[in-house]
Amino acid sequence: MANGWTPERRARQAELIRKWRPWEKSTGPRTPEGKQTVARNAFRGGTWRLLRELARAMREQKIGLKKVGEK
């Protein structure tokens, strides 16, 4: 296997995880700060899209200026 886990190791780990049952102890964020942090988990940022729109607008402007200069 590429990650170095043999089938035996994988089976042992699966057995231990089922024994530990960590999902039963998971509580999620408790503090207001923690809740604020996880509220942004899915945020993908908006800068890239804005930059693309700006680049497109500048490209159109450049084309328009070339047309005006040709006349």
ChimeraX attribute file (.defattr): number of C-alpha atoms within 10 A of each C-alpha:
attribute: neighborCount
match mode: 1-to-1
recipient: residues
	/A:1	6
	/A:2	5
	/A:3	5
	/A:4	8
	/A:5	11
	/A:6	11
	/A:7	10
	/A:8	9
	/A:9	11
	/A:10	12
	/A:11	12
	/A:12	12
	/A:13	13
	/A:14	12
	/A:15	12
	/A:16	11
	/A:17	12
	/A:18	11
	/A:19	9
	/A:20	11
	/A:21	11
	/A:22	9
	/A:23	9
	/A:24	7
	/A:25	8
	/A:26	8
	/A:27	7
	/A:28	9
	/A:29	13
	/A:30	8
	/A:31	9
	/A:32	8
	/A:33	10
	/A:34	11
	/A:35	12
	/A:36	11
	/A:37	11
	/A:38	12
	/A:39	11
	/A:40	10
	/A:41	8
	/A:42	7
	/A:43	8
	/A:44	8
	/A:45	9
	/A:46	8
	/A:47	9
	/A:48	10
	/A:49	10
	/A:50	11
	/A:51	11
	/A:52	11
	/A:53	12
	/A:54	12
	/A:55	12
	/A:56	12
	/A:57	12
	/A:58	12
	/A:59	12
	/A:60	12
	/A:61	12
	/A:62	12
	/A:63	12
	/A:64	11
	/A:65	11
	/A:66	11
	/A:67	10
	/A:68	9
	/A:69	8
	/A:70	6
	/A:71	5
